[in-house]
Amino acid sequence: MSEPVIAQKSPIPVTVEAGKTYYWCACGKSASQPFCDGSHKGSEFAPIAFTAEKAEQVYFCGCKHSGNRPLCDGSHKRL
């Protein structure tokens, strides 16, 4: 599998709505980070669905290397 583009080396805070599904960009090419805009088309990447259980602020992975995708796990500190 190819390596994703590192969109940024820090998490992206987003206030999510309870019950809403968000599609996280896994390829790193989206202009709508951290969300998918279809830039992965023609590649082996696909967006990752995240459904918020409650309204809160979450931290989506910006580096695309998290072991807890789509949320940040601090992997950007090792890049």
N, CA, C and O of each residue as an XYZ file, in Angstrom:
316
protein
N       0.839     -1.176      0.000
C       0.000      0.000      0.000
C       0.890      1.246      0.000
O       1.936      1.263      0.649
N       0.485      2.261     -0.708
C       1.203      3.519     -0.764
C       1.078      4.268      0.551
O       0.167      4.022      1.341
N       2.000      5.176      0.770
C       1.949      6.025      1.949
C       1.027      7.207      1.671
O       1.055      7.764      0.573
N       0.213      7.598      2.646
C      -0.637      8.777      2.453
C       0.194     10.056      2.501
O       1.294     10.068      3.053
N      -0.330     11.115      1.927
C       0.280     12.436      2.010
C       0.048     12.952      3.429
O      -1.056     12.826      3.959
N       1.068     13.525      4.040
C       0.911     14.106      5.372
C       0.278     15.482      5.183
O       0.933     16.413      4.715
N      -0.988     15.606      5.546
C      -1.701     16.873      5.379
C      -1.170     17.916      6.363
O      -0.979     19.075      5.996
N      -0.933     17.508      7.606
C      -0.312     18.379      8.611
C       0.175     17.520      9.758
O      -0.359     16.435      9.990
N       1.180     17.986     10.476
C       1.761     17.223     11.577
C       1.182     17.645     12.917
O       1.909     17.919     13.871
N      -0.141     17.688     12.966
C      -0.861     17.976     14.205
C      -2.306     17.531     14.022
O      -2.784     17.407     12.894
N      -3.005     17.289     15.139
C      -4.413     16.899     15.024
C      -5.272     18.071     14.570
O      -4.881     19.232     14.686
N      -6.443     17.743     14.054
C      -7.386     18.758     13.572
C      -8.627     18.700     14.459
O      -9.405     17.750     14.372
N      -8.819     19.715     15.319
C      -9.986     19.705     16.208
C     -11.269     20.036     15.444
O     -11.311     20.972     14.644
N     -12.309     19.249     15.708
C     -13.605     19.452     15.059
C     -14.695     19.236     16.104
O     -14.664     18.246     16.835
N     -15.640     20.139     16.178
C     -16.802     19.942     17.035
C     -17.828     19.152     16.229
O     -18.355     19.637     15.227
N     -18.105     17.931     16.678
C     -18.994     17.029     15.943
C     -20.387     17.038     16.556
O     -20.568     17.390     17.722
N     -21.369     16.642     15.749
C     -22.763     16.564     16.181
C     -23.131     15.116     16.467
O     -22.756     14.221     15.710
N     -23.850     14.881     17.536
C     -24.280     13.536     17.912
C     -25.064     12.879     16.787
O     -25.984     13.479     16.232
N     -24.700     11.651     16.452
C     -25.405     10.877     15.431
C     -25.000     11.177     13.999
O     -25.419     10.464     13.087
N     -24.208     12.198     13.775
C     -23.800     12.562     12.409
C     -22.563     11.753     12.005
O     -21.670     11.515     12.818
N     -22.528     11.340     10.743
C     -21.394     10.594     10.209
C     -20.506     11.527      9.398
O     -20.978     12.298      8.563
N     -19.220     11.436      9.665
C     -18.195     12.231      8.989
C     -17.282     11.272      8.229
O     -17.055     10.147      8.674
N     -16.766     11.705      7.103
C     -15.888     10.857      6.293
C     -14.496     11.471      6.265
O     -14.248     12.471      5.590
N     -13.593     10.845      7.017
C     -12.224     11.311      7.187
C     -11.375     10.948      5.974
O     -11.421      9.821      5.482
N     -10.609     11.908      5.506
C      -9.690     11.693      4.376
C      -8.531     10.824      4.818
O      -7.816     11.183      5.754
N      -8.329      9.695      4.170
C      -7.234      8.789      4.493
C      -6.021      8.986      3.587
O      -4.916      8.565      3.928
N      -6.224      9.627      2.429
C      -5.127      9.778      1.470
C      -4.264     11.013      1.728
O      -3.099     11.054      1.331
N      -4.841     12.026      2.398
C      -4.117     13.255      2.686
C      -4.187     14.301      1.594
O      -3.609     15.378      1.742
N      -4.873     14.019      0.509
C      -4.916     14.937     -0.633
C      -6.120     15.872     -0.649
O      -6.160     16.803     -1.454
N      -7.085     15.650      0.209
C      -8.303     16.454      0.220
C      -8.013     17.917      0.533
O      -7.190     18.220      1.397
N      -8.675     18.805     -0.158
C      -8.576     20.244      0.126
C      -9.497     20.615      1.285
O      -9.471     21.751      1.759
N     -10.310     19.663      1.743
C     -11.275     19.897      2.828
C     -10.860     19.163      4.098
O     -11.716     18.604      4.784
N      -9.574     19.148      4.428
C      -9.073     18.425      5.593
C      -9.830     18.823      6.851
O     -10.113     20.003      7.055
N     -10.164     17.846      7.699
C      -9.739     16.456      7.660
C     -10.694     15.545      6.896
O     -10.585     14.320      6.958
N     -11.626     16.157      6.178
C     -12.668     15.365      5.531
C     -12.391     15.099      4.057
O     -11.663     15.842      3.398
N     -12.982     14.036      3.566
C     -12.804     13.590      2.184
C     -13.517     14.524      1.203
O     -14.643     14.959      1.441
N     -12.834     14.820      0.097
C     -13.464     15.573     -0.995
C     -13.412     14.795     -2.308
O     -13.700     15.342     -3.373
N     -13.038     13.500     -2.224
C     -12.982     12.658     -3.415
C     -11.634     12.631     -4.095
O     -11.491     11.995     -5.139
N     -10.633     13.304     -3.535
C      -9.301     13.361     -4.152
C      -8.617     12.003     -4.244
O      -7.655     11.848     -4.997
N      -9.091     11.030     -3.500
C      -8.502      9.687     -3.512
C      -8.900      8.873     -4.751
O      -8.317      7.819     -5.004
N      -9.858      9.335     -5.506
C     -10.365      8.557     -6.651
C      -9.212      8.099     -7.543
O      -8.333      8.881     -7.905
N      -9.239      6.814     -7.885
C      -8.197      6.230     -8.720
C      -7.009      5.720     -7.921
O      -6.035      5.235     -8.497
N      -7.081      5.827     -6.593
C      -5.993      5.328     -5.744
C      -6.524      4.174     -4.894
O      -7.697      3.810     -4.989
N      -5.672      3.617     -4.085
C      -6.070      2.522     -3.200
C      -6.685      3.015     -1.896
O      -7.101      2.203     -1.069
N      -6.750      4.314     -1.698
C      -7.291      4.890     -0.469
C      -8.799      5.053     -0.542
O      -9.373      5.205     -1.620
N      -9.427      5.020      0.622
C     -10.867      5.250      0.744
C     -11.100      5.994      2.052
O     -10.351      5.804      3.010
N     -12.118      6.832      2.107
C     -12.393      7.555      3.348
C     -12.838      6.599      4.460
O     -13.351      5.510      4.203
N     -12.625      7.042      5.697
C     -13.021      6.269      6.875
C     -14.228      6.968      7.505
O     -14.175      8.160      7.808
N     -15.310      6.220      7.699
C     -16.513      6.782      8.312
C     -16.340      6.875      9.825
O     -15.819      5.960     10.464
N     -16.784      7.988     10.380
C     -16.779      8.209     11.825
C     -18.140      8.751     12.206
O     -18.528      9.823     11.743
N     -18.884      8.021     13.054
C     -20.184      8.480     13.521
C     -20.038      8.932     14.969
O     -19.648      8.156     15.841
N     -20.355     10.189     15.204
C     -20.221     10.765     16.537
C     -21.285     10.197     17.472
O     -22.471     10.193     17.142
N     -20.860      9.724     18.625
C     -21.790      9.201     19.621
C     -22.444     10.336     20.391
O     -23.587     10.220     20.835
N     -21.706     11.446     20.548
C     -22.245     12.594     21.267
C     -21.647     13.868     20.688
O     -20.635     13.825     19.988
N     -22.266     14.983     20.977
C     -21.759     16.279     20.542
C     -20.557     16.617     21.421
O     -20.678     16.714     22.642
N     -19.407     16.794     20.793
C     -18.180     17.097     21.519
C     -17.098     17.510     20.538
O     -17.291     17.441     19.324
N     -15.962     17.938     21.065
C     -14.826     18.225     20.203
C     -13.955     16.972     20.144
O     -13.588     16.410     21.176
N     -13.630     16.545     18.923
C     -12.729     15.412     18.731
C     -11.535     15.892     17.919
O     -11.579     16.948     17.288
N     -10.477     15.108     17.944
C      -9.241     15.474     17.253
C      -8.953     14.452     16.160
O      -8.477     13.347     16.424
N      -9.257     14.853     14.914
C      -9.003     13.984     13.776
C      -7.519     14.005     13.440
O      -6.859     15.034     13.583
N      -7.002     12.874     12.997
C      -5.600     12.753     12.611
C      -5.325     13.600     11.373
O      -6.033     13.494     10.372
N      -4.301     14.435     11.445
C      -3.902     15.258     10.302
C      -2.757     14.657      9.521
O      -2.569     14.979      8.348
N      -1.973     13.771     10.166
C      -0.797     13.205      9.495
C      -1.118     11.941      8.697
O      -0.315     11.503      7.873
N      -2.285     11.361      8.940
C      -2.774     10.164      8.233
C      -2.024      8.884      8.614
O      -2.103      7.886      7.897
N      -1.293      8.907      9.742
C      -0.529      7.737     10.174
C      -1.003      7.180     11.524
O      -0.345      6.304     12.086
N      -2.115      7.663     12.044
C      -2.616      7.228     13.345
C      -2.968      5.745     13.352
O      -3.481      5.212     12.368
N      -2.690      5.099     14.457
C      -3.121      3.722     14.656
C      -4.551      3.664     15.145
O      -5.117      2.580     15.286
N      -5.146      4.826     15.405
C      -6.515      4.937     15.911
C      -7.377      5.711     14.908
O      -8.219      6.518     15.300
N      -7.163      5.461     13.623
C      -7.859      6.212     12.574
C      -9.368      6.171     12.765
O      -9.909      5.104     13.057
N     -10.042      7.251     12.616
C      -9.604      8.527     12.071
C      -9.116      9.525     13.119
O      -8.795     10.663     12.776
N      -9.054      9.120     14.390
C      -8.672     10.051     15.441
C      -7.166     10.030     15.680
O      -6.493      9.033     15.419
N      -6.659     11.137     16.175
C      -5.233     11.294     16.441
C      -4.794     10.408     17.605
O      -5.501     10.296     18.607
N      -3.633      9.786     17.470
C      -3.035      9.024     18.564
C      -1.617      9.511     18.884
O      -0.884      8.866     19.634
N      -1.244     10.662     18.304
C       0.080     11.215     18.564
C       1.155     10.755     17.601
O       2.322     11.109     17.771
N       0.792      9.972     16.588
C       1.781      9.461     15.629
C       2.558     10.563     14.936
O       3.699     10.349     14.525
N       1.952     11.759     14.798
C       2.616     12.872     14.110
C       3.912     13.268     14.822
O       4.791     13.867     14.203
N       4.044     12.948     16.096
C       5.249     13.296     16.854
C       6.456     12.466     16.427
O       7.597     12.836     16.703
N       6.201     11.335     15.751
C       7.289     10.443     15.329
C       7.637     10.610     13.848
O       8.494      9.892     13.333
N       6.991     11.538     13.166
C       7.241     11.730     11.724
C       8.310     12.776     11.479
O       8.642     13.062     10.329
